[in-house]
Amino acid sequence: MSVTREEVAKIAQLARIKMGEEDLDHLVPEFNNILTWVEQLGEVDTSGVEPMTAVIPQALRLRDDVIDADPKTGGGRQDDVLANAPVAEHGFYGVPKVIE
């Protein structure tokens, strides 16, 4: 697969990149080299390779979800939190209606 000068100009226009005539002529072989390299990658046999998302194994560090872990921010403090709210309704913050 190869690209023409007109295709490079169209790509530049779609990307909103202003390019001069000399730049377009310079980029045609660059694009073609990249496409040749991508075609070569498609020829590599990867049937025995497991898909991966990272080079090294990673594990998420999760903490236990404990409600009363901290007495200042833990559970059972709904009334204290809502005491600062300008409007509280049914145990929640009351907010003005935005969409009618």
C-alpha positions in Angstrom: 0.0 0.0 0.0 1.3 3.4 -0.8 0.0 7.0 -0.6 0.0 9.7 -3.2 0.9 13.4 -2.8 -2.8 14.2 -3.0 -3.6 11.8 -0.2 -1.0 13.3 2.0 -2.5 16.8 1.3 -5.9 15.4 2.2 -4.6 14.0 5.5 -3.0 17.3 6.3 -6.2 19.1 5.6 -8.2 16.7 7.8 -5.7 17.2 10.6 -5.8 21.0 10.0 -2.1 21.1 9.4 -1.0 23.8 6.9 1.8 22.3 4.7 3.8 23.8 1.9 4.4 22.0 -1.4 7.9 21.0 -0.4 6.7 19.5 2.9 4.1 17.4 1.0 6.8 16.1 -1.3 8.9 15.2 1.7 6.2 13.4 3.6 5.0 11.0 0.8 8.0 8.7 1.2 7.8 9.0 5.0 4.2 7.8 4.9 5.0 5.0 2.5 7.9 3.8 4.8 5.6 3.8 7.8 2.9 1.8 5.9 5.5 -0.7 4.7 6.7 -1.2 8.3 3.1 -1.7 9.5 2.6 -4.3 6.7 5.7 -6.1 7.9 4.3 -6.2 11.4 1.2 -7.9 10.1 3.4 -10.7 8.7 4.8 -11.6 12.2 3.4 -14.9 13.6 1.9 -14.1 17.0 -0.2 -17.2 17.4 1.8 -18.4 20.4 1.9 -15.0 22.1 -0.6 -14.2 24.9 -2.3 -10.7 24.6 -1.0 -8.3 27.2 -1.8 -4.8 28.4 1.6 -4.1 30.1 5.2 -5.3 29.8 5.4 -6.2 33.5 2.6 -7.8 35.6 0.6 -5.3 37.5 -2.0 -5.7 40.3 -4.4 -3.1 41.7 -3.7 -2.3 45.3 -7.2 -2.2 46.9 -8.1 -1.5 50.4 -10.9 -3.1 52.4 -14.1 -1.1 52.2 -14.7 -0.5 55.9 -17.4 2.1 56.8 -16.1 3.0 60.2 -12.4 3.0 59.5 -11.9 6.6 60.6 -14.2 8.0 63.3 -14.1 11.5 61.8 -15.1 10.4 58.3 -16.6 7.0 58.9 -20.3 6.0 58.7 -23.0 7.0 61.1 -22.3 10.8 60.7 -25.1 11.7 58.3 -26.7 14.3 60.6 -23.3 16.0 61.3 -22.6 16.2 57.5 -26.1 17.4 56.6 -25.9 20.1 59.3 -23.7 22.2 57.0 -26.0 21.8 54.0 -28.2 24.8 53.0 -31.0 22.4 52.1 -31.3 18.7 53.2 -34.1 16.5 51.9 -34.7 12.8 53.0 -31.1 12.4 54.2 -29.5 13.9 51.1 -28.2 17.3 50.0 -30.9 19.3 48.3 -29.8 20.9 45.1 -31.7 23.2 42.7 -33.3 21.7 39.7 -31.3 22.2 36.6 -33.2 20.5 33.8 -36.9 21.1 33.4 
